[in-house]
């Protein structure tokens, strides 16, 4: 982002940007990383609580940014999935979801790469029991402009983009909701909004999230999902060397059907999208995740499965089948589980990795496609402490 450091929110600044501010304040250079660590390692944004800082810095105007927001409500499901409703400083509602790890195909772990080694911290078990690995699903916009007919986030349309401090702020706020034995394992940009439609803020949040002096999450443990914005897919690949996981919301195998379900296909049709995926600079042993929401009578036939195989032939992909989670604003629904398994059998039988995504958090409206602005009712039809 081209912003001057002084104009950025404190949470959105990188250490090198703090360097300039610290120097101008007449402080020693090590204070820049110190401030960054307070914010991103310890999730402390109130300068008064940064005990190691001198008073001169605690009261410096660069640390006096307005609060980002606060967790207003936490909904916990039977499987310990938690949906957090965050109210941003302008009262905008944003939702983020914590997904404790469930082993096996179709779990949140499938969004991470196959070559993901356990790190030392996660390998060690604390005195109070084994570590629980958590994947967090975060939002990048308030609402969504893509208009996908099966997704609740687009019901009310796009209200506004989130700033990088609001995107990363979801992670800092959620850290306070973790159990003592839980650790952040991965982050998926699959919440409200289209991450690549808000690319500058998404890029900055990725830089913050992966910075070695901050949260220091490995790029291979992050997945960005997109409905298929081709220019931004290319930017993501170039800016991060293909190290950031890419997930494509596909959901149909013909332009006619996909355009009906996902209007963005009219701008970036399937043939062009497949070319963009072929160009994405994947590292060895990495694959692009293809998300395919199965909708009864829309995209769930045996012929659809065979067309999916043909469409993806030659690409390094894995397919996640997602039986549609019902939303109040749509008359669409999932096929029978038998039909889901038949679809999977055809795709897997052609030699492709194909999993059925487990339903997580559906009783707290945290499952795929259910995150939405509260109070949004437009009908779509088929055809604790502030941070």
C-alpha positions in Angstrom: 0.0 0.0 0.0 1.3 3.5 -0.8 0.1 5.1 2.4 2.6 7.0 4.5 3.3 5.3 7.8 1.7 8.1 9.8 -1.6 7.7 7.9 -1.9 4.0 8.6 -3.7 2.5 11.6 -1.2 1.3 14.2 -2.3 -2.3 13.6 -1.7 -2.0 9.8 1.9 -0.9 10.1 4.9 -3.2 9.4 8.1 -2.9 11.5 9.9 -1.0 8.8 7.1 1.7 8.9 7.4 1.8 12.7 11.1 2.4 12.2 10.5 5.9 10.6 8.0 6.8 13.3 10.3 5.7 16.1 13.2 7.6 14.6 11.2 10.7 14.3 10.2 10.4 18.0 13.9 10.3 18.9 13.8 6.6 20.1 16.2 3.8 19.5 15.5 1.5 16.4 14.7 -1.6 18.5 11.5 0.0 19.7 9.9 -0.5 16.2 9.9 -4.3 16.5 9.0 -4.0 20.1 5.8 -2.1 19.3 5.0 -4.5 16.4 5.4 -7.5 18.8 3.1 -6.0 21.4 0.4 -5.7 18.8 0.8 -8.8 16.7 2.3 -11.4 19.1 0.5 -10.4 22.3 -2.6 -8.8 20.7 -2.2 -5.7 22.9 -3.2 -2.5 21.1 -3.7 -0.2 24.0 -0.3 1.6 24.4 -1.0 2.0 28.2 -0.7 -1.8 28.5 2.6 -1.9 26.6 4.6 -2.1 29.9 8.1 -2.1 28.4 7.6 1.1 26.4 8.8 4.5 27.7 6.1 7.0 28.5 7.2 9.1 25.6 6.2 6.3 23.2 3.1 5.2 25.0 1.7 8.7 24.6 3.0 9.3 21.1 0.2 10.1 18.6 1.2 7.2 16.3 -0.1 4.7 18.9 -3.4 6.5 19.5 -5.4 4.9 16.8 -9.1 4.5 17.4 -10.2 1.0 18.5 -10.9 -1.4 15.7 -13.9 -3.1 17.3 -15.0 -5.6 19.9 -16.4 -9.1 20.1 -20.1 -8.6 20.7 -21.2 -12.2 20.7 -19.7 -15.7 20.6 -21.8 -18.6 19.3 -20.4 -22.1 20.1 -21.7 -25.2 18.4 -21.6 -28.8 19.7 -18.4 -29.5 17.9 -16.7 -26.4 19.5 -16.8 -24.4 16.3 -17.2 -20.7 17.4 -18.7 -17.9 15.3 -17.7 -14.5 16.6 -19.7 -11.4 15.8 -17.4 -8.4 15.8 -18.7 -4.8 15.8 -16.2 -2.6 14.0 -15.7 1.0 15.2 -18.5 2.3 12.8 -20.8 -0.4 14.1 -20.5 -2.6 11.0 -21.0 -6.3 11.8 -18.3 -8.7 10.8 -18.2 -12.4 11.4 -15.2 -14.7 11.9 -15.2 -18.4 12.7 -12.8 -20.6 14.8 -12.6 -24.2 13.6 -10.8 -26.6 16.0 -9.0 -29.3 14.1 -10.9 -32.4 13.2 -8.7 -35.1 11.6 -9.6 -36.7 8.3 -10.6 -35.8 4.8 -13.0 -33.0 4.4 -11.9 -31.2 7.6 -10.5 -27.7 7.9 -7.1 -29.4 7.7 -7.7 -30.1 4.0 -7.4 -26.4 3.3 -3.7 -26.6 4.3 -1.0 -28.1 2.2 0.0 -31.7 2.0 3.6 -30.9 2.9 2.8 -29.0 6.1 5.2 -30.3 8.8 4.3 -30.0 12.5 6.3 -27.2 14.2 8.1 -27.6 17.5 5.5 -25.6 19.5 2.6 -27.8 18.2 4.6 -31.0 18.7 5.1 -30.3 22.4 2.1 -31.0 24.7 1.5 -28.5 27.5 0.9 -29.6 31.1 -2.8 -29.2 30.7 -3.2 -31.6 27.8 -2.6 -31.9 24.0 -2.6 -28.9 21.7 -5.8 -28.3 19.7 -5.0 -26.8 16.3 -7.4 -24.1 15.2 -8.1 -22.8 11.7 -9.7 -19.4 11.6 -12.0 -18.2 8.8 -11.8 -14.5 8.4 -13.7 -11.8 6.5 -12.4 -9.1 4.1 -15.6 -7.1 3.4 -18.9 -6.1 5.1 -21.2 -8.0 2.8 -20.2 -9.0 -0.8 -20.6 -7.6 -4.3 -20.2 -11.0 -6.1 -23.9 -11.9 -5.8 -23.5 -15.7 -5.7 -27.1 -17.0 -5.3 -26.2 -19.7 -2.7 -24.2 -17.6 -0.3 -25.7 -15.5 2.5 -22.8 -13.0 2.6 -24.0 -11.5 -0.7 -27.7 -11.1 0.4 -27.4 -7.4 1.2 -24.7 -6.7 -1.3 -21.5 -4.9 -0.5 -21.5 -2.3 2.3 -17.8 -1.5 2.4 -14.3 -3.0 2.3 -12.5 -3.8 5.5 -9.1 -2.1 6.2 -6.1 -4.3 6.8 -6.3 -3.5 10.5 -9.8 -4.8 10.5 -8.9 -8.0 8.7 -5.9 -8.8 11.0 -7.9 -7.4 13.9 -10.3 -10.4 13.7 -7.3 -12.6 14.5 -6.1 -10.5 17.3 -9.6 -10.3 18.9 -10.2 -14.0 18.4 -7.0 -14.8 20.2 -8.7 -13.8 23.4 -11.4 -16.4 22.8 -8.9 -19.3 22.5 -8.8 -22.0 25.1 -5.5 -22.4 27.0 -4.5 -25.5 24.9 -5.6 -24.0 21.5 -3.1 -22.6 18.9 -3.7 -20.9 15.6 -2.9 -23.5 13.0 -4.1 -21.9 9.8 -6.1 -19.0 8.4 -8.6 -19.2 5.5 -9.9 -16.1 3.8 -13.3 -17.6 3.3 -15.6 -15.4 5.4 -17.7 -12.5 4.4 -16.6 -10.8 1.1 -14.4 -11.6 -1.9 -10.8 -11.2 -0.7 -9.4 -10.3 -4.1 -12.1 -7.6 -4.6 -10.4 -5.9 -1.7 -6.9 -6.8 -2.9 -4.7 -4.0 -1.4 -6.1 -4.6 2.1 -5.9 -8.4 1.7 -2.3 -8.2 0.6 -1.3 -6.0 3.5 -3.1 -8.3 6.0 -1.1 -11.3 4.5 2.1 -9.4 5.0 1.2 -8.7 8.6 0.0 -12.2 9.3 3.2 -13.8 8.0 5.8 -11.3 9.3 8.4 -13.1 11.4 8.2 -10.5 14.2 4.4 -10.9 14.5 2.0 -13.8 14.3 4.5 -15.4 12.0 2.1 -17.8 10.3 3.6 -19.8 7.5 2.3 -18.9 4.1 1.6 -22.6 3.4 -0.9 -22.4 6.2 -3.0 -19.7 4.6 -5.6 -20.1 1.9 -7.3 -17.3 0.0 -10.6 -18.2 -1.6 -11.8 -16.3 -4.7 -14.8 -16.5 -7.0 -12.4 -16.1 -9.9 -11.0 -12.5 -10.3 -8.3 -13.3 -12.8 -6.1 -10.2 -12.6 -6.0 -10.4 -8.8 -5.2 -14.2 -8.9 -2.2 -13.2 -11.0 -1.2 -10.5 -8.5 -1.5 -12.9 -5.6 0.8 -15.4 -7.3 3.3 -12.7 -8.2 3.3 -10.9 -4.9 3.7 -14.1 -2.8 5.5 -16.4 -5.2 2.6 -18.8 -5.2 3.2 -19.6 -1.5 -0.2 -18.5 -0.4 -2.8 -21.3 -0.9 -5.4 -20.6 -3.5 -9.0 -21.9 -3.4 -11.4 -21.3 -6.3 -15.1 -21.2 -5.8 -16.1 -23.0 -8.9 -19.6 -24.5 -8.3 -20.5 -25.2 -11.9 -18.9 -26.7 -15.0 -20.6 -24.7 -17.9 -20.6 -21.0 -18.5 -24.4 -20.9 -18.7 -24.9 -22.6 -15.3 -22.0 -20.8 -13.6 -23.1 -17.4 -14.8 -26.6 -18.1 -13.3 -25.1 -19.1 -10.0 -22.2 -16.7 -9.9 -22.5 -13.5 -12.0 -18.7 -12.9 -11.9 -18.5 -15.7 -14.5 -19.9 -13.3 -17.1 -16.7 -11.2 -16.8 -14.3 -14.1 -16.3 -15.6 -17.2 -18.0 -14.4 -20.7 -17.3 -11.9 -21.1 -20.1 -10.1 -17.9 -19.0 -10.2 -19.0 -15.4 -8.7 -22.4 -16.1 -5.8 -20.6 -18.0 -5.2 -18.4 -15.0 -5.0 -21.4 -12.7 -2.5 -23.1 -15.0 -0.4 -20.0 -14.7 -0.5 -19.7 -10.9 3.1 -20.4 -9.7 2.4 -23.4 -7.5 5.4 -24.7 -5.4 6.2 -28.4 -5.6 3.6 -30.7 -3.8 1.0 -27.9 -3.6 -2.4 -28.0 -5.3 -5.2 -25.5 -5.9 -8.3 -26.2 -3.9 -11.5 -26.4 -6.0 -14.6 -25.6 -4.0 -17.7 -27.1 -5.5 -21.0 -26.5 -3.6 -23.5 -29.2 -4.6 -27.0 -27.7 -5.1 -29.9 -30.0 -5.8 -31.1 -29.9 -9.4 -28.5 -27.2 -10.3 -25.0 -28.8 -10.6 -25.2 -32.3 -9.0 -25.7 -34.7 -12.0 -23.4 -37.5 -13.0 -22.8 -35.5 -16.2 -21.7 -32.5 -14.1 -19.2 -34.7 -12.3 -17.8 -35.9 -15.6 -17.5 -32.4 -17.0 -15.7 -31.3 -13.8 -13.1 -34.0 -14.4 -12.6 -32.9 -18.0 -12.5 -29.2 -17.0 -9.7 -29.8 -14.4 -7.7 -32.3 -16.4 -4.0 -31.3 -16.4 -4.3 -28.9 -13.4 -2.8 -29.6 -10.0 -6.0 -29.5 -8.0 -7.9 -31.2 -5.2 -11.7 -31.0 -5.1 -13.8 -30.2 -2.0 -17.4 -31.0 -2.4 -19.6 -28.9 -0.2 -23.3 -29.9 0.2 -25.1 -26.6 0.2 -25.9 -25.2 3.6 -29.4 -23.8 3.6 -29.9 -20.0 4.0 -33.1 -18.2 4.8 -32.7 -16.0 1.7 -32.6 -18.8 -0.8 -34.9 -21.6 -1.9 -31.9 -23.7 -3.0 -30.8 -26.7 -1.0 -28.4 -29.7 -1.0 -28.8 -33.0 -2.8 -29.2 -36.2 -0.9 -26.1 -37.6 0.7 -26.3 -40.6 -1.6 -26.1 -38.3 -4.6 -23.1 -36.4 -3.1 -21.3 -39.7 -2.7 -22.1 -40.7 -6.3 -20.7 -37.4 -7.5 -17.5 -37.9 -5.4 -17.1 -41.5 -6.7 -17.1 -40.3 -10.3 -14.5 -37.6 -9.7 -12.3 -39.7 -7.5 -12.7 -42.6 -9.9 -11.0 -40.5 -12.6 -7.9 -40.3 -10.4 -8.6 -36.9 -8.8 -8.3 -36.1 -5.1 -11.9 -35.4 -4.1 -13.3 -35.0 -0.6 -16.7 -34.2 0.9 -16.4 -31.2 3.2 -17.7 -31.9 6.7 -20.4 -29.6 7.9 -19.0 -27.5 10.8 -20.9 -25.0 12.9 -24.2 -25.2 11.0 -26.2 -24.8 14.1 -24.6 -21.4 14.8 -24.8 -20.4 11.1 -21.1 -20.6 10.7 -21.0 -23.2 8.0 -19.8 -22.5 4.4 -22.0 -19.9 2.7 -23.9 -18.9 5.9 -21.9 -15.9 7.1 -24.1 -12.8 6.5 -25.0 -9.4 7.6 -27.5 -9.5 10.4 -31.0 -8.6 9.4 -30.4 -9.1 5.7 -33.6 -10.6 4.2 -33.5 -10.0 0.5 -34.8 -13.2 -1.1 -32.6 -14.9 -3.7 -34.1 -17.5 -6.0 -32.4 -20.1 -8.1 -33.2 -19.6 -11.5 -15.1 -8.6 25.2 -12.8 -5.7 25.4 -12.4 -3.4 22.5 -9.4 -3.8 20.3 
